Amino acid sequence: MDGSRLMRNNRSGENGIIPPRSERVFQKHNYWYYTTREGVEIGPFDNSEAARKGAVEFVDFVLNAEPAVLEALSRYSSRAA
């Protein structure tokens, strides 16, 4: 596989080889959740579509958050994990 193909499939803003990705959405006890990069489970949601939408909204929030908010999230996730 050539490097140009790997670069083409990167997400916006990513450079280089595509990092491993895993499914963030999963079902547990008849409800749906998603996990953050830090391993924090967010939910419950009634269905997988709602959990996926929640994950997208969370990523959008993080990308647009002020540094102080990101620092607070980081502190929380390190305690929750």
C-alpha positions as CSV (number, residue, x, y, z in Angstrom):
1,M,0.0,0.0,0.0
2,D,1.6,3.3,-1.0
3,G,1.8,6.3,1.3
4,S,-0.4,8.5,-0.8
5,R,-3.4,6.2,-0.3
6,L,-2.8,6.3,3.5
7,M,-2.7,10.1,3.4
8,R,-5.8,10.4,1.4
9,N,-7.9,8.7,4.1
10,N,-6.8,10.9,7.0
11,R,-9.3,12.9,8.8
12,S,-9.3,16.7,8.3
13,G,-6.1,18.1,9.9
14,E,-4.3,14.8,10.3
15,N,-1.0,14.2,8.6
16,G,1.0,11.0,8.0
17,I,-0.1,7.4,8.4
18,I,-3.6,6.9,9.6
19,P,-3.6,5.9,13.3
20,P,-5.5,2.8,14.4
21,R,-9.2,3.5,14.9
22,S,-11.8,1.6,16.9
23,E,-15.5,1.7,17.1
24,R,-16.5,4.2,19.7
25,V,-20.1,3.1,20.0
26,F,-21.1,0.0,21.9
27,Q,-24.1,-1.6,23.6
28,K,-24.3,-2.5,27.2
29,H,-27.4,-3.6,29.2
30,N,-29.8,-2.7,26.3
31,Y,-28.4,0.9,26.1
32,W,-25.8,2.5,23.8
33,Y,-22.7,4.3,24.8
34,Y,-19.6,5.8,23.2
35,T,-16.1,6.1,24.5
36,T,-13.8,9.1,24.4
37,R,-10.2,8.8,23.4
38,E,-9.4,8.8,27.1
39,G,-11.6,5.7,27.7
40,V,-14.5,7.5,29.4
41,E,-17.9,5.9,28.6
42,I,-20.6,8.5,27.7
43,G,-24.3,7.5,27.7
44,P,-26.7,5.9,28.0
45,F,-28.5,6.5,24.6
46,D,-31.6,4.6,23.4
47,N,-30.0,3.5,20.1
48,S,-26.7,3.4,18.2
49,E,-27.6,6.3,16.0
50,A,-28.1,8.6,19.0
51,A,-24.8,7.4,20.5
52,R,-23.0,8.1,17.2
53,K,-24.6,11.6,17.0
54,G,-23.5,12.2,20.6
55,A,-19.9,11.2,19.8
56,V,-19.8,13.6,16.8
57,E,-21.2,16.4,18.9
58,F,-18.7,15.7,21.7
59,V,-15.8,15.8,19.2
60,D,-17.1,19.1,17.8
61,F,-17.4,20.5,21.3
62,V,-13.8,19.5,22.1
63,L,-12.5,21.0,18.9
64,N,-14.1,24.3,19.7
65,A,-13.6,24.4,23.4
66,E,-11.6,27.0,25.3
67,P,-8.2,25.8,26.7
68,A,-9.6,26.0,30.3
69,V,-12.5,23.7,29.4
70,L,-10.1,21.2,27.8
71,E,-8.0,21.2,30.9
72,A,-11.0,20.5,33.1
73,L,-12.1,17.7,30.8
74,S,-8.6,16.2,31.0
75,R,-8.6,16.3,34.8
76,Y,-12.0,14.7,34.9
77,S,-11.1,11.9,32.4
78,S,-7.9,11.1,34.2
79,R,-9.9,10.5,37.4
80,A,-12.8,8.7,35.7
81,A,-10.6,6.2,33.7
